[in-house]
Amino acid sequence: MLPHLILISILVFFSLPQKNKYRIPIDKQIIVIILWLFSGFRYFVGKDFGNYKRMFEDPNHLSNLSIESVWINIANIFRNNYLSSQAWFLFTSFIIVYLICFGIRKLSINFYLSVVLFVVGWFYFESMNVVRQYVAISILFAAFYLFLEKKYLLYIIAIFIAFQFHKSAIIMLPIIFLVKIKYPKWLMISAVITTFLAGNKLMLLILDLILELSGTLLGSYANYTLERVRQMTIVNTGLLRVFYNLIAIVLLLLYGKMKKKFPFNYIYINLVVFSVLIYNVFMYVQPIMRLSWYLFIFILVLIPYILKCFTPQSRFLIITVIVLVFCSFTIKTLTSEYYIYNFNFNLVN
């Protein structure tokens, strides 16, 4: 876990002196490169690393029958040019890190804070595990400024591009219409509380329908049975779920204050609250719960706006608490054997 802590410390170091005249001129580029190389040269980090490696090295691997064709084509190009699976990881890591950081630069009022949250909030480390989906997430996150600029057709095109990398990206097609609605605050708070208290019961009521739908849209997950899905729990004590719901409630309570300064922020709030609703209901149905990741990532943009609602004296305390809470969950997961960090610099076969 030491390499991960060093990485987090480096990012915090870069974020602290952002108002200092001695800031390194290309610090943002350095941050992108550090995050890219740390992820790109990882070796057997994450539960799915071995599976991706086998899929790349064996074109006839069973899992290749159910993935998007674009991944087959990319792997073929790499193999035909004598590049190793490690080169594939380096390539996908660049796409994810660059696009996420590009999106942060476009959307966030505090690039450094958002990048720190990207890492300590587990998003970065999760991207090392679910690579295909995170490529799709990064595409949609980076292109979201198009949606805010009302270039809806271009964003819909971005959705279909992301869909080529992971079929779950299609979830953003209905979402972009739903997030434009200004919902009553009482309705949203009631929805959060209801799903928090009764999420499991709601899941069981609609589980059969959802599994059938996921089998249609997400072909690689069609073989999940009810019993297997129930066993697919996220590794946490339950406190993470409480934390997410507290974030949603606080966001809704602050909405009135935020809309005066940033009237468009209701879109970000809707995205994050929707993600928490999905998480509450489908916490134990991992293929469906993962859809919330397309939405919750916008918390990286929203938190810097939230801080603007408080006095300068309060902001440091609030962000310290948020970072430490995120860090505690992230460090807990990094202690798993799946995240012991190793390097591999072999890019050719």
PEZICOR-V862773 format. One record per backbone hydrogen bond with DSSP energy under -0.5 kcal/mol. CO is the residue of the C=O (numbers start at 1). NH is the residue of the N-H. E is the energy in kcal/mol with one decimal. If there is no record, write none. Layout:
# PEZICOR-V862773
co->CO nh->NH e->E
co->CO nh->NH e->E
This chain:
# PEZICOR-V862773
co->1 nh->5 e->-2.0
co->2 nh->6 e->-2.4
co->3 nh->7 e->-2.2
co->4 nh->8 e->-2.4
co->5 nh->9 e->-2.4
co->6 nh->10 e->-2.3
co->7 nh->11 e->-2.1
co->8 nh->12 e->-2.4
co->9 nh->13 e->-2.3
co->10 nh->14 e->-2.1
co->11 nh->15 e->-1.8
co->12 nh->16 e->-1.7
co->13 nh->17 e->-0.8
co->15 nh->18 e->-0.9
co->17 nh->20 e->-2.3
co->20 nh->23 e->-1.7
co->24 nh->27 e->-1.7
co->26 nh->30 e->-2.1
co->27 nh->31 e->-2.4
co->28 nh->32 e->-2.1
co->29 nh->33 e->-2.3
co->30 nh->34 e->-2.7
co->31 nh->35 e->-2.5
co->32 nh->36 e->-2.4
co->33 nh->37 e->-2.8
co->34 nh->38 e->-2.4
co->35 nh->39 e->-1.7
co->36 nh->40 e->-3.4
co->37 nh->41 e->-2.1
co->39 nh->42 e->-1.1
co->41 nh->344 e->-1.8
co->44 nh->46 e->-0.5
co->46 nh->49 e->-0.9
co->48 nh->52 e->-2.5
co->49 nh->53 e->-2.5
co->50 nh->54 e->-2.4
co->51 nh->55 e->-2.5
co->52 nh->56 e->-2.1
co->53 nh->57 e->-2.3
co->54 nh->58 e->-2.0
co->57 nh->59 e->-0.5
co->58 nh->61 e->-2.2
co->61 nh->64 e->-1.6
co->62 nh->65 e->-1.7
co->63 nh->66 e->-1.3
co->68 nh->71 e->-1.3
co->68 nh->72 e->-0.9
co->69 nh->73 e->-2.3
co->70 nh->74 e->-2.3
co->71 nh->75 e->-2.3
co->72 nh->76 e->-2.2
co->73 nh->77 e->-2.1
co->74 nh->78 e->-2.3
co->75 nh->79 e->-2.8
co->76 nh->80 e->-2.6
co->77 nh->81 e->-1.0
co->78 nh->81 e->-0.5
co->78 nh->83 e->-2.9
co->79 nh->82 e->-1.9
co->82 nh->349 e->-2.4
co->84 nh->88 e->-1.2
co->85 nh->89 e->-2.0
co->86 nh->90 e->-2.2
co->87 nh->91 e->-2.3
co->88 nh->92 e->-2.6
co->89 nh->93 e->-2.3
co->90 nh->94 e->-1.7
co->91 nh->95 e->-1.9
co->92 nh->96 e->-2.3
co->93 nh->97 e->-2.8
co->94 nh->98 e->-2.6
co->95 nh->99 e->-2.2
co->96 nh->100 e->-2.4
co->97 nh->101 e->-2.4
co->98 nh->102 e->-2.5
co->99 nh->103 e->-2.7
co->100 nh->104 e->-2.3
co->101 nh->105 e->-2.3
co->102 nh->106 e->-1.8
co->103 nh->107 e->-2.3
co->104 nh->108 e->-2.8
co->110 nh->114 e->-2.2
co->111 nh->115 e->-2.2
co->112 nh->116 e->-2.2
co->113 nh->117 e->-2.4
co->114 nh->118 e->-1.9
co->115 nh->119 e->-1.6
co->116 nh->120 e->-3.1
co->117 nh->121 e->-2.1
co->118 nh->124 e->-2.4
co->119 nh->122 e->-1.4
co->122 nh->126 e->-2.5
co->123 nh->127 e->-1.6
co->124 nh->128 e->-0.5
co->125 nh->128 e->-0.9
co->126 nh->129 e->-1.5
co->126 nh->130 e->-2.3
co->129 nh->131 e->-1.1
co->130 nh->134 e->-2.1
co->131 nh->135 e->-1.9
co->132 nh->136 e->-1.5
co->133 nh->137 e->-2.7
co->134 nh->138 e->-2.6
co->135 nh->139 e->-1.8
co->136 nh->140 e->-2.0
co->137 nh->141 e->-2.4
co->138 nh->142 e->-2.4
co->139 nh->143 e->-1.7
co->141 nh->144 e->-1.0
co->143 nh->146 e->-1.8
co->143 nh->147 e->-0.7
co->144 nh->148 e->-2.0
co->145 nh->149 e->-1.9
co->146 nh->151 e->-3.1
co->147 nh->150 e->-1.6
co->150 nh->152 e->-1.2
co->151 nh->155 e->-1.8
co->152 nh->156 e->-2.5
co->153 nh->157 e->-2.1
co->154 nh->158 e->-2.0
co->155 nh->159 e->-2.1
co->156 nh->160 e->-1.9
co->157 nh->161 e->-1.9
co->158 nh->162 e->-2.7
co->159 nh->163 e->-2.2
co->160 nh->164 e->-0.8
co->161 nh->164 e->-0.8
co->161 nh->165 e->-0.6
co->162 nh->165 e->-1.3
co->162 nh->166 e->-1.9
co->164 nh->70 e->-0.6
co->166 nh->169 e->-1.9
co->167 nh->170 e->-1.6
co->168 nh->171 e->-2.1
co->169 nh->172 e->-1.9
co->170 nh->173 e->-1.8
co->170 nh->174 e->-0.6
co->171 nh->175 e->-1.4
co->172 nh->176 e->-2.0
co->174 nh->177 e->-0.9
co->174 nh->178 e->-1.8
co->175 nh->179 e->-2.7
co->178 nh->181 e->-1.3
co->181 nh->183 e->-1.0
co->184 nh->188 e->-1.8
co->185 nh->189 e->-2.5
co->186 nh->190 e->-2.2
co->187 nh->191 e->-2.1
co->188 nh->192 e->-2.2
co->189 nh->193 e->-2.4
co->190 nh->194 e->-2.7
co->191 nh->195 e->-2.4
co->192 nh->196 e->-2.0
co->193 nh->197 e->-2.2
co->194 nh->198 e->-2.8
co->195 nh->199 e->-1.0
co->198 nh->202 e->-2.3
co->199 nh->203 e->-2.5
co->200 nh->204 e->-2.2
co->201 nh->205 e->-1.8
co->202 nh->206 e->-1.6
co->203 nh->207 e->-1.0
co->206 nh->210 e->-2.5
co->207 nh->211 e->-3.0
co->208 nh->212 e->-1.9
co->209 nh->213 e->-2.3
co->210 nh->214 e->-3.3
co->211 nh->215 e->-2.0
co->212 nh->216 e->-1.3
co->213 nh->217 e->-2.7
co->214 nh->218 e->-2.6
co->218 nh->221 e->-3.5
co->219 nh->222 e->-1.7
co->221 nh->224 e->-1.9
co->225 nh->229 e->-2.5
co->226 nh->230 e->-2.0
co->227 nh->231 e->-1.0
co->228 nh->231 e->-0.5
co->228 nh->232 e->-0.5
co->229 nh->232 e->-1.4
co->231 nh->233 e->-1.9
co->234 nh->236 e->-1.4
co->238 nh->242 e->-1.5
co->239 nh->243 e->-2.6
co->240 nh->244 e->-2.6
co->241 nh->245 e->-2.1
co->242 nh->246 e->-2.3
co->243 nh->247 e->-2.2
co->244 nh->248 e->-2.1
co->245 nh->249 e->-2.5
co->246 nh->250 e->-2.7
co->247 nh->251 e->-2.5
co->248 nh->252 e->-2.1
co->249 nh->253 e->-2.4
co->250 nh->254 e->-2.1
co->251 nh->255 e->-0.5
co->252 nh->255 e->-0.6
co->254 nh->258 e->-2.6
co->255 nh->259 e->-2.8
co->256 nh->260 e->-0.6
co->257 nh->261 e->-0.7
co->258 nh->261 e->-0.7
co->258 nh->262 e->-3.7
co->262 nh->265 e->-2.0
co->263 nh->266 e->-0.7
co->264 nh->267 e->-1.7
co->264 nh->268 e->-0.5
co->265 nh->269 e->-2.5
co->266 nh->270 e->-2.6
co->267 nh->271 e->-2.2
co->268 nh->272 e->-2.4
co->269 nh->273 e->-2.9
co->270 nh->274 e->-2.8
co->271 nh->275 e->-1.9
co->272 nh->276 e->-1.9
co->273 nh->277 e->-2.2
co->274 nh->278 e->-2.4
co->275 nh->279 e->-2.4
co->276 nh->280 e->-2.8
co->277 nh->281 e->-1.8
co->278 nh->282 e->-2.9
co->279 nh->283 e->-0.7
co->282 nh->285 e->-1.6
co->284 nh->286 e->-0.6
co->285 nh->288 e->-1.1
co->285 nh->289 e->-3.1
co->286 nh->290 e->-2.4
co->288 nh->291 e->-1.7
co->289 nh->292 e->-1.9
co->290 nh->293 e->-1.2
co->291 nh->294 e->-1.2
co->292 nh->295 e->-1.3
co->292 nh->296 e->-3.0
co->293 nh->297 e->-1.1
co->295 nh->298 e->-1.7
co->296 nh->299 e->-2.2
co->297 nh->300 e->-1.6
co->298 nh->301 e->-0.7
co->298 nh->302 e->-2.0
co->299 nh->303 e->-2.2
co->301 nh->305 e->-0.8
co->302 nh->306 e->-2.3
co->303 nh->307 e->-2.1
co->304 nh->308 e->-0.7
co->305 nh->308 e->-0.7
co->306 nh->309 e->-2.1
co->307 nh->310 e->-1.8
co->311 nh->314 e->-0.8
co->311 nh->315 e->-1.8
co->312 nh->316 e->-0.9
co->313 nh->317 e->-0.6
co->314 nh->318 e->-2.4
co->315 nh->319 e->-2.8
co->316 nh->320 e->-2.0
co->317 nh->321 e->-2.2
co->318 nh->322 e->-2.4
co->319 nh->323 e->-2.8
co->320 nh->324 e->-2.4
co->321 nh->325 e->-2.4
co->322 nh->326 e->-2.5
co->323 nh->327 e->-2.8
co->324 nh->328 e->-2.2
co->325 nh->329 e->-1.6
co->326 nh->330 e->-2.4
co->327 nh->331 e->-3.3
co->328 nh->332 e->-1.7
co->329 nh->333 e->-1.8
co->330 nh->334 e->-2.3
co->331 nh->335 e->-0.9
co->332 nh->335 e->-0.6
co->333 nh->336 e->-1.8
co->336 nh->339 e->-1.7
co->337 nh->340 e->-1.1
co->338 nh->46 e->-3.6
co->342 nh->43 e->-1.8
co->345 nh->347 e->-1.0
co->347 nh->84 e->-2.2
